[in-house]
Every structure is written in C-alpha cells, then in structure tokens.
Amino acid sequence: MHKKRNLYKYRIAATIAFIVVIVGIGVPMWWKTTTVYRVSLPSSAIQRLSEQPIKTAVQIAIYTQETNRGQLLITELETAFADSDIWNVEFKQLLPFAKAAEVHTPAALEKLLLQAHPQSVGDFLFIEWAKLEDELLLTTERSALMRSDVTSTKIAQLLHSKILQTYRINQILSTDERLGTKSEAPQPAYDVVISVLNPKPRLTFAQWNVAMAAQTYIEPFLAQISDISNYTVRTQWKYRVSIEADLKQMRDSSKLGRHYALQESSLPHLLTSIAQNLSGSITDKPVINLVVYIPPCTTAPLHIYNSKQEMLTKHGVDAFISPPWGGFIIANPPEHVCLAHLNNEPPVEYYVNTNDNMQVMLDQLHKLLDISSEVQVAGVKTVDIEQLAPRRWEYESYMRRSAIRHIATASNTLQSLIKLLDQISYIVIDDKVGAAITNSYVDIMAAKVALIEHRLVDASALAKRAFVASERGFFDASLLAQLYFPDEQKYAIYIPLFLPVMVPVLSSFNMLRKLLHGRRKEKQQ
C-alpha cells in the first residue's frame, strides 16, 4: 500500500512538472518570441488632431490722416473678420504725428511709421496717401498705400485675396474635393537644373556662361526663400537634343520673311520628348527643370501660338511653364545670325541675352514654387519687382501658407498611419518609427501654438520639421518587414508544430484528473 501511494506521488509530480514546463514556460516563451515589437504611440491624441483647428494670428496696422476715419475702418474690419475660423486678426491704429506733415513721399512716411512701430514677420501696414490714382497700391514690402476714399470692404477684399490668401488656405484645410486640386506640400530640398539645349552646335555658335548667370540671378533669389526649402542649382549644356513637334512656317515682314509657329497644344509632347535627355544625375530630391532652347536657324525664329492662331510672345520672349516639372524658354538667335545662315555665309558667333532669359526664369520660379499671387482685384495695383528677392508680403504669405499646408499634410499622414497600424496588428513599430511619429505630433502641436502666438518664423520651422518626420515615419522600410507574415500564416506554421506537443499535455491533464479522482475514492472508502 505504501509503494502504491509513492507511485501515485511520483506520477502526479511528473505530470505536474510536464504541464508546468509546457504551459508555464513553453507557451509564454512562444508568445514572447512571436509577439510583434510595437512602441507606444500617442494614437488617441493623433486621431484628435483634426478636431483642433489651425488658427493664425496676424497684425494689421492702419495709418490715416484723420483719427476718426481710422477708428471707423478698424471697427468695420474687426466686424468683417470676427467670425473667421482661420484668422485671428488684430487691427492696430497708428495715430497721426507732427512729422507726417513734413514728408513729401510715401516711402519717407512709411520709414517714419516703421521707426515708431516696428513690424514682425507676417505683419502688414496700410498707409493713407491722398495723392494716389488707384484705390490701393501694394508695395514690395509689408505695406500698401490707400486712397482717402477707400472703403473697409475693399481693404478686406485685398486682405483675403492677396495678403492672407484665404481662398487658398480653405483649399488646404477643406476635405471637399470639389474645391479643386491641392498642390503638394513644399519638399525640404529641391534640385534646380538649368539646361541649355543647342541641337545643332556646328551651325549655331551660341555662347553663354550659364553657370555665372545662375550664380548672379538664380542662387541669390533662392537664398532669399530658403526658410521653406533648400535648393541646389546645377547647370548643363545639352547638344543634339531637338524638340519633337510639328512646326509651321509663317510669313512675316521681317528681313528673314518668315518665322515658325509652335502650337500651344504641342507643348506637353515637347516636354516629353526632351525630358529623358535632361537628367544629369540620379537624385532622390524633386527636380525643377529650367530649360533654355536655342532653335537652329533652319527653324528660327520660333514662336508659340494658341488655338486662335495668336502669337503668345511677351516682352520679346516665348516661354511657358508646366508645374511641377519646370519651365521652358525659347531663346531665338538674333536676326543677323540667321540672315548669315540664309545667305550661306559662315556661322556667326553670338552671346545669349542673360538678363532677358534670367528675368523670365525668375518669373517662372515664382510660379513653379507657388510664391506669386496671380489674383487680380479691381482698383488694386501692385508695384513691379525691381530686386532679385520676392515681394516681402508675397513671400511671407507663402511662408504662412506653407506652414499651414505642412501642418495639415503631416496631420493627415499621421492619422492615416495610426489607422493603418491599428488595423494591421502585426506591423512592427520600432524605436525609430515611434520617435518619428511622436516628434512629428509634438512639432505639429508646437507649430499650431506658434501660429496663434504670432510667431510665423517659428511656426514655419516647426511645421516643416513635423512634415519631414511624418514622411520619414510613414515611408520607413521597417513597416513592411513583416507584412508577408500575418497572424494567419503564423498559426498555419505553429499549429502543426505545437499540436503534437499539446497531445501529451492534454493526456497528462486527463491522467491527473483520474489519479485525483481515484485517491478521492480511496479516502471515502
């Protein structure tokens, strides 16, 4: 009887030990080794990002010669902007002062006003000037001159359309696709490639130090707008690259007696035909192509025509842009060069006009980078740019718009990523991805605070950083590491492996139950 009891004890101990090893150690170890590593993320906070509006503070100063008129304008403008979901506009009245009567030019008056009331980035100033032909005259700085009879409605219209560009902000923030296609957020870096195409260098002796022209015109301009993106400028000459388009000869009264017409409808095909020959090197940055095409005298001068057979030449230059690809300029050879060719004379060497082509190229960059404001307002005139830098108010509007677009894009990217990670539980979230997502969220919140606190430069930097981090997190290669091993595949692999092992475990449970039941009966007897 004593041996039988010892046998029971050993069998029970062995059964329990087997169960403990398999269930207590084996199963947790299997569970731990097959668990996907996922860093903790502020998922709920990210999902609430769309509930927190993006609101921007702007300060608008108004100077009038009569205090009562300034107060009336400000009261009416505050009413007009009171219900805005986007803008928190602070209107500030600048009172008349004694020295104002002594100045004779608007520039001198503006200088005195800015000495007494310095501006911050993103601010704007309206200055009343009685001797003004237009209702409003936009300068190249953060100011506009206004006539004595201008209304608050016209000022509000100018603010919404050109200074604040409310309609474009609404396009960025709206989820309604009917508002039109939205442009992409500015990338952190671009390659600007200036290409000069000379298809027949033996017949067209065109000379041009394009690298020096880029250093003189393009690089200083891009340096002025480097707060949003960094730019690398490269130049290149391409020979024997001709455009593939049907050109039509047109008679005219020039000494050559003809020119050639390039139809506007052919322009997209033209870009396709030369695009493959422009890549100088492989880069992961977006490329902005600026092409200067020198047509040979056999097809020069070459001009662009629209569908109504109207010549589209402006200021003696034929050019067009194709966002976001780039711009195209036709640099026709001078007439005397082609006359020499027509008379079978030796080729004449000449120099490409740097100023004309670079001015067109700068205008193309304004449009390609979405800096320039093309909206026209009746009674409002804008001063022409006379320097390489863009208009200050125009660029700061671009900064503000880019910051809002970066915040909105980063928020949408994070929300899409969190939704994806919640739906697919077996995607790995390592420390690098987790840090990118968390840092992006923190910067988004900080950028929103900076906008409402009237810190446009800080908001722009934070928004850009948030955008870069969100893109880095979304496109990280580690997120794809286990997409080919979903839970169903894991079960298909592990069940055949563990099922044979679990059969003895279940048998041991059954044996233990029987042993305990037998001992209970013995005790009862």
Number of C-alpha atoms within 10 A of each C-alpha: 6 7 8 9 11 11 12 17 13 12 16 18 13 14 19 16 13 16 19 14 12 17 14 12 11 13 14 12 13 12 10 11 10 12 11 15 14 16 13 12 16 13 18 10 11 24 16 11 19 14 8 9 12 20 18 23 18 23 17 19 20 21 23 22 18 12 13 10 14 20 19 13 19 20 13 15 19 17 10 13 16 12 10 11 11 17 18 20 16 16 19 15 18 20 14 15 10 6 9 14 10 9 12 9 10 15 12 12 18 19 12 15 20 11 9 9 11 9 16 14 18 24 20 20 23 22 23 23 21 14 12 13 12 14 20 26 21 21 18 19 15 21 21 26 25 27 18 18 10 15 15 17 13 17 19 17 15 22 15 15 18 21 23 24 20 16 12 16 16 13 18 24 18 13 9 10 9 8 13 9 9 13 12 12 19 17 15 17 16 18 17 22 20 24 21 22 25 22 18 18 14 12 17 21 17 18 11 15 11 19 14 12 16 19 13 13 19 21 16 13 19 21 13 12 19 12 14 19 14 14 19 13 17 16 18 16 14 16 14 11 16 19 17 14 15 12 16 13 14 12 11 10 8 9 10 15 9 16 20 19 22 19 21 17 12 16 19 11 13 18 19 12 15 16 12 9 13 18 14 13 5 6 10 8 14 14 19 21 24 22 26 22 21 24 21 22 22 14 16 22 21 26 23 23 19 14 9 7 11 11 16 17 13 9 8 11 17 20 22 17 20 15 15 16 15 23 24 23 21 21 25 23 22 15 14 13 19 25 16 14 17 12 8 9 11 10 16 15 11 15 12 17 14 15 11 13 19 19 14 20 25 19 16 23 23 16 19 18 15 18 21 19 16 10 9 12 13 11 13 17 17 13 12 10 11 9 10 16 17 22 22 16 23 21 22 22 21 22 23 23 22 24 30 27 24 29 31 22 21 28 24 17 18 26 21 15 19 20 14 12 17 12 10 13 14 21 22 20 21 15 13 14 24 17 17 20 27 22 16 29 26 15 22 29 19 16 29 23 17 21 25 18 15 19 19 24 21 16 29 25 18 24 31 30 20 31 30 18 22 29 17 16 25 19 12 15 10 15 17 11 12 12 14 10 11 13 14 8 10 11 12 10 11 11 12 10 11 13 11 10 12 15 11 15 20 12 12 19 16 12 15 19 12 12 16 13 11 13 13 11 10 9 7 7 6
